[in-house]
Structures are given as C-alpha cells and as structure tokens.
C-alpha cells in the first residue's frame, strides 16, 4: 500500500474510490500521568506522551490502510492526520485520505 500526502502519484493514473479513515483514542496510565505532570515543572520532552501519540498515529494509519484494502485500493493519497485532546492524558488521533486504484 502506497501512502502519500499529495493528490497524485508520479507516473500513475488513478481511479478515486472514496474517503478512508482510521482513528483511535489513547491514554497513559495514572502512574505515568503523574510523573509526566512533574516533568512540566522543569521542562523538557514528555517522552511518555510522545510515545503515546506515535503509537496512536501508527494504529490510526493501520486502520485507514485496512479500510482502503477492503475497497480494493492500491494507494491512499492526500493522507492527513488530526488530533484532539479528549480529556486529561487522553487524545484522539485520526488518519484520513482518499483511496485510489491504479488504472
């Protein structure tokens, strides 16, 4: 599966199949949440949250690809990500794009 953030793939004619998306809501455990809140006092990278968001993006992308494959797609173009805070320590991540087939 080819994933690109452009609306074309060089050298390929594309048939658009439709919108595909994948999403997840992730949270960290209470213990890590407390240690990360102390980190905000001294500054620096919040590694546990960074890892959480990376895992969430990977899972959302996987779900988007699975939806595209179920439509018979060869690629997803115009791939975009969005995220939103749901509550303290939890975030929703969505991956979306246009499923296409090579013609």
N, C-alpha and C positions, 0 to 999 in steps of 0.2 A: 504494500500500500504506500503510495506516494502522498506525502503531506506537504503542502506549500502555502505560504501566506500571500501569494499572488493570485490573480484571477486567470492565469494561463500556465501551461507547461510547454516550454520551448519544444518545437517540433511535433507537437501532438494536437490533433483535432479532438475537441471534447464535446461530449453529449452530456448536458446537465441532467442529473437525476433528482436533485432536491436537497433541501436542508437536512443536515445531520448534526446531532449534538450529543454530548455526554456530560454528565455532571456528578458531583459528589459533595457531601458536606463532611468535613473532617474536624476533629477536635483533639487536643492534647489532654493527657491525664492530669488530674488535680496536682499531683506532686511536681510535675514538670511545669505546670502553670505557675505555681508558687515560686519556683526557682527562677523562672523567666521574668517574673514581676520584680524580683530583686535586681536582676540584670539591668532593668530600665533605670535604676537609681544611679548606676555607674557608667552606663552607656555601653555600646558595642553591639555586635551582631547577636540576634536572638536565634541561635542555631536550631533549637527545637522547633520553633515556628517556621524557620526556613525549610527544615526537613519536612515538616507537615505540609507546607504549601507545594513543595516539589513532588511529594507523594500524591497529593490531591490532583495536581496537573497531569501527572502520569496516568492516574486512574481515569480521569475525565477524558483524556486523549484516547485511552484504550476503549472506553465505552463508545466514543464517537466513531472510532475505526470499526468496531463491531457492527454498529448500525449501518455504516457505509457498505461494509462487506455483505450485509444481509440484503442490500439493494442491488448487489452486483457491481459495485463501483471498483474502479481501478485506482482512483486517487480522490483526495479531498483538497479542493482549492479554497483560497480565501480563509484559511484557518485563523481563528481568533480565540482569545481567552478573555474571560472576565472573572472577577472575584468580588465577593461581598462578605462583610462580616455579618454573621447570623446572631452571635452572642459573644460574650467574653470568652476568648480562647477557641472559638469555632468559626470556620469560614466555608462558604460555598465557592466552588470553582466550577466554571462551565467552559467547555471547549466546543466550538461550533464552526461549521464551514459548509461548502457545497460539494456534495458527492458528484463525481463525474465518471464517465466511461469513455475509454479511447475508441475513436471511430476510424 
